[in-house]
Amino acid sequence: MKVLKFGGTSVGSANNINQVISILENKSKNENVICVVSAVGGITDKLLNAGHLAQSKNKGYKDAFASIQRIHLKLIESLIPKKNKEVTKYVEAKLNDLKDLLDGLFLINELSPKTSDKLVSFGELLSSYIIAETMKSRGIDANRKNSQDLIVTNSNFTKADVIYKDTNANIKTYFKSAHQDITILPGFVSKSTHGEITTLGRGGSDFTAAIIAAALKVKQLEIWTDVSGMYTANPKLVKHGYPIKRLSYQEAMELSHFGAKVLYPPTVQPVLDLNIPIHIKNTLKPDEDGTMISSETELTNNAPVKGITNINNIALLTLQGSGMVGIPGFSKRLFETLAQEKINVIFITQASSEHSICFGIDNDDAEKAKAAIDSTFENEISLHKIDPILTENELSIIALIGDNMKNFQGISGKMFSTLGKNNINIRAIAQGASERNISAVIDKNDVKKALNVLHERFFEVKTKQLNVFIVGIGNVGEKLIDQIAQQHNFLKKKLKIDVRIAGMANSRKMIFDEEGINLNDWASQFHYAEKSSMQGFIDKIIDMNLRNSIFVDITADKGVASWYDTYLKQSISVVACNKIACSGTYEIYKKLQDLSLRYNTPFLYETNVGAGLPIINTLNNLVASGDKVTSIEAILSGSLNFIFNNFSDRTNFHDTVKRAEFEGYTEPDPRIDLSGIDVARKILILARVNGGIMEIEDINNQSFLTEANLKSKSVDDFYKSLKTEEAHFQKLYASAESKNCQLKYVAEYKNGKAKVGLREIPEGHPFYNLEGKDNIVMFYTERYPEQPLIIKGAGAGADVTASGLFADIIKIGNK
């Protein structure tokens, strides 16, 4: 004998019912089959809705009834296209009974628990009849038996208690004489000892199947649903969630209690006592393994955590006060009060100080609970021994589940550190002595991110998903997008990092995609994008609330840089090409560094100084390793190096600068490069990384430009002034040439002071042969006192700058 149960989705359409029949036929080839079915998907909710509408004198109940009627008659028409008159006649008669019940509710304006049970029983009674008659019409040896004739309960309507002695006797007696291959039973429904219609509560169809399986002591109970077993996490929220092959009864009950709706917890008890395994299977994918639940569990890949789940719609209430310490009876009075109000407590935690008790309940019960508790402790509150009950609403509980977690160190540490790194605030924690369940209360808006980061931490092959948001889609931005697209598979395979771009913005528009923007066609998406704004951009990122979020600034905009602190406070990492923040006031620089430490959120800006060259990273490593940097000499402007490498007495300075602008080495406003301010900002940043406390005004900027150049009011005026001042630049060149020197724009930092300016570099100096747009930095340290540590390479250009940004992103991924 086999016992199978099919849920509402499994019998939710003609196609699905045909699949159910196919499974039953296959199962019944070798032994008889008992099949428990739920109501057609969604019908129980429709019945309750119709009842509430009728009770509240809303004539809309007639439309609700018509919808229920239409669904069932259409099923008959689809499943039994010919010779269905008798079936239709029977169903219509039952539907008329339902209509009479609803009309009565409309008249008396009352929906008692007893009437509610009678109302919702129509769902299972109708579905089981239609399925059985469909099978008969196809020549299958099937029969329906009304579960109300078998399962006996008390009169606790809406959640009746089973009287097992009578129930088991009825089941054994009936199936001892039943000879049909397939028996169809309606789930959920039962009758009291007085013959009244009762129901078994939420998930009652599972319960019906377990009761039957236990009474007949079958080898296995199969529960067929619309998913392939119990998952490591809700697959609707966690895309990488996957079915768990084996669970213990206890693990399954924990997962079910905490929101895994595939199985209803009381289902387990009848079969648990007899050690009957439960097999969860997918009706639409019957060949998939599903989940086997038994007294045995197994470690998968030596991982003790079996699943991550959640309960939403939670309110957290706290009873606290100094008058509670050392006084017996507070807990008893508190929970007796809740019990009297029939309020279920989902979560409890209490500190050893006895100063407070914290508990979680359904959000809908919060006001009633607060009123009752404040009334119970009215005297203590008036004497200020305890505070009025504190209530926090709109919360959720997340939980790690696994039998063997107690045997592994650091599970809770990994859980809480993972949540903390993603700015998920934990309101309360509970962990039993068995350590089968570690629970935490968080904001409901953080549930999806929490489930994903925990699943990534405990279940995935250490693949870390990075969600990147880019502002500034110019030359560098386009190169970065191309590099991310090109390296995506390599990073995922070799470094276990999954880099996705979830948002982009230019000065006019912005686009987002929670699943990752299609990088093969990202540009076309801007045609239909929403208007861009920095407030709107960060609001969207916060609203998406994705794990491991990284904001990348590829602008030179002061306004964009002013938002860095907001991102860091939201635990969103910042990668900046824009050097304004780090070269602004020291107060702002220090604030950002402190926020990065406080929120454990990376703030990286390698490209601020040498594009893709690892200058800041090297300096950080020197300082962290205990070395002391005594001086820095550097050529930090690829544009200025390009200009002076190409300027001579055979060219003019104006044309050389124009060429540098054309090839993308200068800013759109070349005055930023040629004034030396850009180089001053870079040496200022290096000085600060080395521990110096300096402002930009402290940098001695020895400009090589003329007064006319510096006073130009526009870019056009500036270029005109370069022409008129050509003799000045030729004089600079001639002076260097006469000494066999090269003109180089050099930054220096020594003894707490810094300066930038044009220098004549003699032959043999490391700077002399620096070509093209290259940069070079020399670190003199206590470990490198005479022969400096030298970093040299391309210091400008879209490709190398993009690669520097990409390196910072990967660094965050490896953190």
C-alpha positions in Angstrom: 0.0 0.0 0.0 1.3 3.4 -1.0 0.0 6.8 0.3 0.5 9.9 -1.8 -0.7 13.4 -1.2 -1.1 16.1 -4.0 -1.3 19.8 -3.1 -3.5 22.5 -4.5 -1.1 23.5 -7.2 -0.8 19.9 -8.3 -4.5 19.8 -8.9 -4.8 23.4 -9.9 -5.5 22.8 -13.6 -6.7 20.2 -16.0 -3.1 19.7 -17.3 -1.8 19.2 -13.7 -4.6 16.8 -12.8 -3.8 14.7 -15.9 -0.2 14.6 -14.6 -1.4 13.5 -11.2 -3.5 10.7 -12.8 -0.5 9.6 -14.8 1.6 9.3 -11.7 -1.1 7.4 -9.9 -1.5 4.9 -12.7 2.2 4.3 -12.7 2.3 3.9 -8.9 -0.6 1.5 -8.9 0.9 -1.1 -11.2 2.5 -3.1 -8.4 0.4 -2.2 -5.3 -2.7 -0.4 -4.3 -2.5 3.4 -3.9 -4.2 5.8 -1.6 -4.2 9.4 -2.9 -5.1 12.4 -0.7 -5.9 15.6 -2.6 -6.2 19.2 -1.6 -8.7 21.7 -3.0 -8.0 23.1 -6.4 -5.3 25.7 -6.2 -6.6 28.9 -4.7 -10.1 27.6 -4.0 -9.8 27.6 -0.1 -8.9 31.3 -0.2 -11.7 32.0 -2.6 -14.2 30.2 -0.3 -13.1 32.2 2.7 -13.2 35.4 0.8 -16.7 34.7 -0.4 -17.7 33.9 3.2 -16.3 37.1 4.6 -18.0 39.1 1.8 -21.3 37.5 2.6 -20.8 38.0 6.3 -20.1 41.7 5.8 -23.3 42.2 3.6 -21.2 42.7 0.5 -23.0 41.4 -2.5 -19.7 40.7 -4.1 -19.9 37.3 -2.6 -22.1 36.3 -5.6 -19.3 37.1 -8.0 -16.9 35.2 -5.8 -19.2 32.2 -5.8 -19.6 32.5 -9.6 -15.8 32.3 -10.0 -15.6 29.2 -7.8 -18.4 27.6 -9.8 -16.8 28.5 -13.2 -13.5 27.0 -12.2 -15.0 23.6 -11.2 -17.3 23.3 -14.2 -14.5 24.2 -16.6 -12.4 21.4 -15.0 -15.1 18.9 -15.6 -15.5 20.0 -19.2 -11.7 19.7 -19.8 -11.2 16.4 -18.0 -14.3 14.6 -19.0 -15.4 16.1 -22.4 -18.0 13.3 -23.0 -20.5 11.6 -20.7 -20.0 14.1 -18.0 -23.7 14.9 -17.3 -23.9 12.9 -14.1 -20.6 14.4 -12.8 -21.8 17.9 -13.7 -25.1 17.3 -12.1 -23.5 16.2 -8.8 -21.1 19.1 -8.7 -23.8 21.6 -9.5 -25.9 20.2 -6.6 -22.9 20.6 -4.3 -22.3 24.1 -5.6 -26.0 25.0 -4.9 -25.4 23.8 -1.4 -22.5 26.2 -1.2 -24.6 29.0 -2.6 -27.3 28.4 0.0 -24.7 28.5 2.7 -23.3 31.8 1.4 -26.9 33.3 1.1 -27.5 32.2 4.7 -24.3 34.0 5.8 -25.4 37.1 4.0 -28.8 37.0 5.9 -27.5 36.2 9.4 -24.4 38.4 9.2 -22.2 35.8 11.1 -19.4 33.4 10.2 -18.7 31.2 13.2 -15.8 28.7 13.3 -18.2 25.9 12.8 -19.7 27.4 9.7 -16.2 28.3 8.4 -15.3 24.6 8.6 -18.4 23.7 6.6 -17.7 26.4 4.1 -14.0 25.5 3.4 -14.7 21.7 3.3 -16.4 22.2 -0.2 -12.9 22.7 -1.8 -11.5 19.2 -1.0 -14.8 17.4 -1.4 -15.3 18.8 -4.9 -11.7 18.3 -6.1 -11.5 14.7 -4.9 -14.9 13.9 -6.5 -13.9 15.4 -9.9 -10.5 13.6 -9.9 -12.0 10.2 -9.0 -14.8 10.5 -11.6 -12.2 11.5 -14.2 -10.2 8.4 -13.5 -13.4 6.2 -13.7 -14.3 7.7 -17.0 -10.9 6.5 -18.4 -11.4 3.0 -17.2 -9.1 3.2 -14.2 -10.0 1.2 -11.1 -10.5 4.1 -8.8 -12.9 5.1 -6.1 -13.4 8.1 -3.8 -13.8 7.6 -0.1 -14.9 10.6 2.0 -12.3 11.2 4.7 -15.1 12.5 6.9 -16.1 8.9 7.3 -12.7 8.0 8.5 -11.1 10.8 10.6 -12.8 11.5 13.9 -12.0 14.6 15.9 -13.2 16.7 18.7 -15.3 19.9 18.2 -12.4 22.3 18.1 -13.5 23.9 14.8 -10.9 25.2 12.3 -8.1 23.1 13.9 -9.7 20.0 15.3 -7.8 17.4 17.4 -7.8 13.9 16.0 -9.2 11.1 18.1 -6.7 8.5 17.0 -8.3 5.4 18.5 -11.5 5.8 16.5 -9.7 7.2 13.5 -7.2 4.4 13.2 -9.9 1.8 13.6 -12.0 3.3 10.8 -9.0 3.5 8.5 -7.9 -0.1 9.1 -11.5 -1.4 8.7 -12.2 0.4 5.5 -8.9 -0.4 3.7 -9.0 -4.0 4.8 -12.1 -4.5 2.6 -11.3 -1.9 -0.1 -10.1 -3.7 -3.3 -9.8 -0.8 -5.9 -6.4 0.0 -7.3 -6.6 3.7 -6.4 -8.5 5.3 -3.6 -9.0 9.1 -3.7 -9.5 10.9 -0.4 -10.2 14.5 0.3 -7.6 16.0 2.6 -8.2 18.5 5.4 -11.7 17.5 6.2 -13.0 15.4 9.1 -16.0 15.0 11.4 -16.4 15.3 15.1 -17.7 12.6 17.4 -21.1 14.4 17.1 -21.1 14.2 13.3 -20.2 17.9 12.8 -17.9 18.9 9.9 -14.5 19.8 11.1 -11.1 20.6 9.5 -7.6 19.8 10.6 -6.2 23.3 10.3 -3.6 24.9 8.0 -1.8 22.2 6.0 -4.5 19.7 6.9 -4.2 17.7 3.7 -0.6 16.8 4.6 -1.9 15.8 8.0 -4.6 13.7 6.5 -2.0 11.8 4.5 0.2 11.3 7.5 -2.7 10.0 9.6 -3.6 7.4 6.9 0.1 6.4 6.4 0.6 5.9 10.2 -2.7 4.0 10.6 -1.8 1.6 7.9 2.0 1.5 8.8 3.0 2.0 5.1 6.7 2.0 4.2 6.7 5.6 2.9 4.5 8.7 2.6 4.9 10.7 -0.6 3.9 14.4 -0.6 3.7 15.8 -4.2 3.9 19.5 -4.6 5.0 22.1 -7.2 8.7 22.2 -6.2 11.3 19.4 -6.2 11.5 19.0 -2.5 12.5 21.2 0.4 15.1 23.8 -0.7 18.2 25.2 0.9 16.4 28.5 0.7 13.2 29.9 -0.8 13.9 29.6 -4.6 11.7 32.6 -5.3 14.1 34.7 -3.3 17.3 32.9 -3.7 18.0 31.9 -7.3 20.8 29.5 -6.4 18.7 27.6 -3.9 18.5 23.9 -4.6 16.6 20.8 -3.2 18.0 19.1 -0.1 18.3 15.4 -0.8 17.9 14.1 2.8 16.6 15.7 6.1 15.9 14.4 9.5 12.4 14.7 10.9 13.6 17.4 13.3 15.3 19.4 10.5 12.2 19.2 8.4 10.0 20.4 11.2 12.3 23.3 11.9 12.3 24.3 8.2 8.6 24.0 8.0 8.0 26.0 11.1 10.2 28.8 9.8 8.4 29.2 6.5 9.2 26.3 4.2 5.6 25.8 3.2 6.2 22.5 1.3 5.5 20.7 4.5 3.2 21.4 7.4 4.9 20.7 10.8 2.1 18.6 12.5 2.3 16.3 9.4 5.5 14.8 10.7 4.3 13.7 14.1 2.1 10.6 13.1 4.8 9.2 10.9 7.7 10.3 13.1 6.5 8.0 15.9 6.5 5.0 13.5 9.7 6.1 11.7 7.9 6.2 8.3 9.9 8.2 5.8 8.3 11.2 4.0 9.3 11.8 0.3 8.7 15.3 -1.1 8.3 15.1 -4.9 7.5 17.5 -7.7 4.2 16.7 -9.6 5.4 18.5 -12.7 8.9 17.0 -12.6 8.3 13.5 -11.2 11.7 12.1 -12.3 13.6 14.6 -10.0 14.9 13.2 -6.7 13.0 15.4 -4.3 13.7 15.4 -0.6 13.7 12.3 1.7 12.7 12.9 5.3 13.5 10.2 7.8 15.1 9.6 11.2 18.5 9.8 9.5 20.3 12.9 8.2 23.6 13.3 6.2 26.2 15.9 5.9 26.4 17.3 2.4 30.0 18.3 1.5 30.8 18.3 5.2 28.3 21.2 5.6 26.2 21.1 8.8 23.7 23.8 7.8 20.9 22.2 5.8 18.7 25.1 5.1 18.0 28.8 5.6 14.5 30.0 6.0 12.4 32.9 7.2 9.1 34.0 8.8 7.7 37.4 7.8 5.2 39.6 9.4 6.8 39.5 12.8 6.5 42.0 15.7 9.1 42.0 18.4 8.0 42.9 21.9 10.2 43.7 24.8 9.3 43.6 28.5 12.1 45.3 30.5 12.8 47.0 33.7 15.1 47.0 36.8 12.2 45.6 38.9 12.4 42.3 37.0 15.9 41.4 38.2 15.8 38.5 40.7 12.1 38.5 41.0 10.4 35.1 40.2 7.2 34.9 38.2 7.6 37.6 35.5 8.0 35.2 32.7 5.0 33.1 33.9 2.7 36.1 34.1 3.9 37.3 30.7 3.3 34.1 28.8 0.0 33.3 30.7 -1.3 36.6 29.5 -0.4 35.8 25.9 -1.9 32.3 26.2 -5.2 33.8 27.5 -5.3 36.0 24.4 -4.5 32.9 22.2 -1.4 34.6 20.9 1.3 32.3 19.6 4.8 33.1 20.6 7.2 32.4 17.7 10.5 33.6 19.1 11.9 34.1 22.7 15.2 35.4 24.0 16.3 36.6 27.4 19.6 38.0 28.6 21.2 36.5 31.7 20.9 39.9 33.4 17.1 39.2 33.7 16.6 42.9 32.9 14.5 42.1 29.8 12.5 39.4 27.9 12.2 39.7 24.2 9.7 37.7 22.1 8.3 37.6 18.6 4.7 37.2 17.6 2.6 37.7 14.5 2.5 41.3 13.5 -1.4 41.3 13.5 -1.4 40.3 17.2 0.9 43.1 18.3 -1.6 45.7 19.4 -3.7 43.1 21.3 -0.6 41.7 23.0 0.6 45.2 24.1 -2.7 46.1 25.5 -3.0 42.8 27.4 0.5 42.9 28.8 0.4 46.5 29.9 -2.9 45.7 31.7 -1.3 42.7 33.4 1.7 44.7 34.6 -0.2 47.9 35.2 0.9 48.1 38.9 4.6 47.5 38.1 4.5 50.1 35.3 2.9 52.7 37.6 5.6 52.1 40.2 8.3 52.4 37.4 9.5 48.9 38.2 9.1 48.0 34.5 8.6 49.9 31.4 5.5 49.8 29.2 5.9 47.1 26.6 8.1 48.1 23.7 6.9 47.1 20.2 8.8 46.9 16.9 6.8 46.0 13.8 7.5 45.0 10.2 10.2 42.5 11.1 11.2 39.0 9.9 12.9 36.0 11.4 15.7 34.3 9.5 17.1 30.9 10.7 19.9 28.5 10.0 18.7 24.9 10.3 20.8 21.7 10.7 21.1 18.8 13.1 24.9 18.8 13.2 25.6 22.5 13.7 26.4 21.8 17.3 29.4 19.8 16.2 30.9 22.6 14.1 32.6 25.6 15.6 31.9 29.1 14.3 28.5 28.6 12.6 26.8 31.5 14.4 30.0 33.7 14.0 29.9 33.1 10.3 26.2 33.9 10.2 26.4 37.2 12.1 29.6 38.4 10.4 28.1 37.8 7.0 25.0 39.7 7.9 27.0 42.5 9.4 29.2 43.0 6.4 26.1 43.6 4.3 24.6 46.2 6.7 21.8 43.9 8.0 21.0 44.9 11.5 20.1 42.2 13.9 17.4 43.1 16.4 17.4 39.9 18.5 19.1 36.4 18.5 17.9 33.0 19.7 19.8 29.8 19.7 18.8 26.6 21.5 21.1 24.3 23.4 20.8 21.7 20.6 22.0 24.3 18.1 19.7 22.8 15.5 18.3 26.3 14.9 20.0 29.7 15.1 17.5 32.5 14.6 17.8 36.2 14.2 15.2 39.0 13.9 15.9 41.5 11.1 14.0 44.2 9.2 11.6 42.7 6.7 13.2 44.7 3.9 16.5 42.9 4.5 15.1 39.4 4.1 16.0 38.8 0.5 19.5 40.1 0.9 20.0 38.2 4.1 18.9 34.9 2.6 21.1 35.4 -0.4 24.3 36.3 1.5 23.8 33.4 4.0 23.1 31.0 1.1 26.2 32.2 -0.7 28.2 31.8 2.5 27.0 28.3 3.5 25.9 26.6 0.3 27.5 27.9 -2.8 30.9 26.9 -4.1 32.3 30.0 -2.4 31.2 32.1 -5.4 30.8 35.6 -4.2 28.3 37.8 -6.1 29.3 41.4 -6.5 26.6 43.9 -7.5 28.3 46.9 -9.2 26.6 50.3 -9.7 28.5 52.7 -12.1 28.2 56.4 -12.4 30.0 58.0 -15.3 29.7 56.1 -18.6 32.3 57.9 -20.7 35.5 56.4 -22.2 36.7 54.8 -19.0 33.2 53.6 -18.1 32.7 51.9 -21.4 36.1 50.2 -21.1 35.3 49.0 -17.6 32.0 47.5 -18.8 33.8 45.7 -21.6 36.4 44.4 -19.2 33.8 43.1 -16.8 31.9 41.4 -19.6 35.1 39.9 -21.0 36.4 38.5 -17.7 33.1 37.4 -16.2 33.4 33.7 -16.8 37.1 33.7 -15.9 36.5 35.4 -12.6 33.6 33.1 -11.8 35.7 30.0 -12.5 39.1 30.9 -11.2 38.4 33.4 -8.4 34.8 32.4 -7.5 33.6 36.0 -8.0 30.5 36.7 -9.9 30.6 40.4 -11.0 27.3 41.8 -12.2 26.5 45.4 -13.1 23.2 46.1 -11.5 23.0 49.8 -12.3 24.5 52.5 -14.6 24.1 56.2 -14.9 25.3 59.0 -17.0 24.5 62.7 -16.5 21.1 62.3 -18.2 19.7 58.8 -17.6 20.1 55.8 -15.4 19.2 52.1 -15.7 18.9 49.2 -13.3 18.4 45.5 -13.3 18.4 43.4 -10.1 19.4 40.3 -12.1 22.3 42.1 -13.8 22.2 44.3 -16.9 22.8 42.6 -20.2 26.3 43.8 -21.1 25.8 42.7 -24.7 23.2 45.4 -25.2 23.5 47.8 -22.4 23.7 51.0 -24.4 20.3 50.6 -26.1 18.6 50.4 -22.7 19.4 54.0 -22.0 17.0 55.0 -24.8 14.1 54.2 -22.5 15.7 54.9 -19.1 14.5 57.2 -16.3 16.0 60.6 -15.7 19.3 60.5 -13.8 19.8 62.0 -10.3 22.3 61.1 -7.6 19.5 61.0 -5.0 17.4 58.8 -7.2 20.5 56.6 -7.9 21.3 55.9 -4.3 17.6 55.5 -3.4 17.3 52.8 -6.0 20.4 51.0 -4.8 19.1 51.1 -1.2 15.7 49.9 -2.3 17.2 47.0 -4.3 19.2 46.1 -1.2 21.5 43.7 -3.0 24.4 41.9 -1.2 28.0 43.0 -1.7 27.0 46.2 -3.5 29.8 48.4 -4.9 29.4 52.0 -6.0 31.9 53.0 -8.7 32.5 56.7 -9.4 34.1 57.4 -12.8 33.4 61.1 -12.9 35.3 64.2 -11.9 32.2 65.7 -10.2 32.3 67.2 -6.8 28.6 66.5 -6.3 29.0 62.8 -6.9 31.9 62.6 -4.4 29.8 64.3 -1.7 27.6 61.1 -1.6 30.4 58.7 -0.6 29.7 59.0 3.1 26.0 58.0 2.5 27.1 54.9 0.5 29.5 53.8 3.2 26.9 54.3 6.0 24.7 51.9 4.0 27.6 49.4 3.9 27.9 49.9 0.1 31.6 49.8 -0.9 33.0 52.8 -2.8 35.5 52.6 -5.7 36.5 56.0 -6.9 38.3 57.3 -9.9 37.2 60.7 -8.9 40.0 62.2 -6.7 38.0 65.2 -5.4 37.0 63.4 -2.1 40.5 62.2 -1.2 42.1 65.5 -2.1 39.5 67.8 -0.6 39.7 68.9 3.0 41.5 66.6 5.4 38.4 66.5 7.5 36.4 64.9 4.6 39.3 62.5 3.8 39.5 61.4 7.5 35.7 61.0 7.8 35.6 58.7 4.8 38.4 56.6 6.2 36.7 56.4 9.6 33.4 55.4 8.0 35.1 52.7 6.0 36.5 51.2 9.2 33.4 51.7 11.2 31.1 50.0 8.8 33.7 47.5 7.6 33.1 48.7 4.1 35.9 49.1 1.6 36.7 52.6 0.2 39.2 52.2 -2.6 40.7 54.8 -4.9 43.8 53.3 -6.5 43.1 55.1 -9.8 43.2 58.5 -8.0 47.0 58.6 -8.4 48.4 56.3 -11.2 45.4 55.0 -13.2 46.1 51.2 -13.2 49.4 51.4 -11.5 49.5 49.8 -7.9 50.9 52.9 -6.3 48.5 53.4 -3.3 48.3 49.7 -2.7 52.1 49.5 -2.6 52.3 52.4 -0.2 49.6 50.9 2.0 51.6 47.6 2.1 54.8 49.4 3.0 53.1 51.3 5.9 51.2 48.2 7.1 54.4 46.1 7.1 56.1 48.6 9.5 58.3 50.3 6.9 58.7 54.1 7.1 58.6 56.1 4.0 61.1 58.9 4.2 60.4 60.6 0.8 58.5 60.2 -2.4 59.5 61.4 -5.8 57.2 60.9 -8.7 56.0 61.9 -12.2 52.2 61.5 -11.7 50.7 63.1 -14.7 50.6 61.0 -17.9 49.2 64.0 -19.8 52.1 66.3 -18.8 54.7 63.6 -19.4 53.2 63.1 -22.9 53.2 66.8 -23.6 56.8 67.3 -22.6 58.0 64.2 -24.3 56.5 65.5 -27.6 57.3 69.2 -27.3 60.5 70.5 -28.9 61.9 73.4 -30.8 60.4 71.7 -33.9 56.9 71.9 -32.6 54.8 74.5 -30.8 53.4 74.1 -27.3 49.8 74.8 -28.3 49.7 72.0 -30.9 51.3 69.5 -28.5 48.6 70.2 -25.9 45.9 69.9 -28.5 47.3 66.6 -29.6 47.3 65.4 -25.9 43.7 66.4 -25.6 42.7 64.7 -28.9 44.3 61.4 -27.8 42.4 61.6 -24.5 45.3 62.2 -22.1 44.1 65.5 -20.7 40.9 66.6 -19.0 38.4 68.3 -21.2 39.7 71.5 -19.6 43.5 71.1 -20.0 44.1 73.9 -17.5 43.5 71.3 -14.8 46.5 69.3 -16.0 48.8 72.1 -17.0 48.2 74.2 -13.8 49.7 71.4 -11.8 46.6 71.1 -9.5 46.0 67.6 -10.6 49.5 66.5 -9.7 49.2 68.4 -6.4 46.1 66.5 -5.6 47.9 63.2 -6.3 50.9 63.9 -4.1 48.5 65.1 -1.4 46.7 61.8 -1.5 50.0 59.9 -1.2 51.1 62.1 1.7 47.8 61.3 3.5 48.0 57.6 2.8 51.5 57.8 4.4 50.0 59.4 7.5 50.5 63.1 6.7 47.9 65.6 7.8 48.0 68.1 4.9 45.6 70.4 2.9 46.0 71.2 -0.8 47.1 74.7 0.2 50.1 73.2 1.9 51.4 71.9 -1.5 54.0 74.2 -3.0 52.8 74.5 -6.6 55.5 75.9 -8.8 53.6 76.6 -12.0 55.5 76.8 -15.3 52.6 78.7 -17.0 52.7 82.4 -17.6 50.4 84.9 -15.9 48.4 85.2 -19.1 47.9 81.4 -19.2 46.7 81.4 -15.6 44.3 84.3 -16.0 42.5 82.9 -19.1 38.8 82.8 -18.5 37.9 79.9 -20.7 39.4 76.9 -22.5 39.5 78.8 -25.8 41.1 81.8 -24.1 43.7 79.4 -22.6 44.6 77.9 -26.0 44.9 81.4 -27.4 47.3 82.3 -24.6 49.4 79.3 -25.3 50.0 80.6 -28.8 50.9 84.1 -27.7 53.2 82.8 -25.0 55.0 80.3 -27.3 58.4 82.0 -26.7 58.1 81.3 -22.9 57.7 77.6 -23.6 60.5 77.5 -26.1 62.8 79.1 -23.6 62.0 76.4 -21.1 62.8 73.8 -23.7 66.0 75.5 -24.7 67.3 75.7 -21.2 66.8 72.0 -20.6 68.3 71.1 -24.0 71.4 73.1 -23.3 72.1 71.0 -20.2 71.2 67.7 -21.9 68.2 67.4 -19.6 64.6 66.4 -20.1 61.7 68.5 -18.9 59.6 66.6 -16.4 56.8 67.7 -14.1 57.8 66.2 -10.8 56.0 65.8 -7.4 58.0 65.5 -4.2 57.1 64.7 -0.6 59.8 64.8 2.1 59.9 65.7 5.8 56.2 66.4 5.9 56.3 68.9 3.0 55.3 68.5 -0.6 55.9 70.4 -3.8 55.1 70.0 -7.5 56.8 71.7 -10.5 58.7 71.5 -13.7 62.2 70.2 -13.4 65.2 69.7 -15.7 66.1 66.0 -15.3 69.7 65.1 -16.1 70.7 62.0 -18.1 71.0 58.9 -15.9 68.2 59.8 -13.6 65.3 57.3 -13.5 63.0 59.9 -14.8 65.1 60.9 -17.8 63.9 58.2 -20.2 60.3 58.1 -19.1 58.4 57.9 -22.3 54.9 58.7 -23.7 52.2 59.0 -21.0 54.0 56.8 -18.4 54.1 57.6 -14.7 56.9 56.7 -12.3 57.0 56.7 -8.5 60.1 56.3 -6.3 59.6 55.3 -2.6 62.6 56.0 -0.4 62.1 54.1 2.9 64.0 52.8 5.8 64.2 49.5 4.0 64.9 51.2 0.6 67.2 54.0 1.7 69.5 54.3 -1.3 67.9 52.3 -4.1 64.3 53.3 -4.1 61.3 51.0 -4.7 60.2 52.1 -8.2 56.8 51.7 -9.8 56.6 52.6 -13.4 54.1 52.2 -16.3 51.2 53.8 -18.2 49.6 56.5 -16.0 46.8 57.6 -18.3 44.4 56.2 -20.8 40.9 54.7 -20.6 42.0 51.1 -20.7 44.5 51.3 -17.8 42.3 53.5 -15.7 39.4 51.0 -16.2 41.7 48.1 -15.3 42.7 50.0 -12.1 39.0 50.3 -11.2 38.4 46.7 -12.0 41.3 45.7 -9.8 39.7 47.5 -6.9 36.4 45.7 -7.5 38.1 42.4 -7.6 40.0 43.3 -4.4 36.6 43.8 -2.7 35.5 40.5 -4.0 38.5 38.8 -2.5 38.0 40.5 0.9 
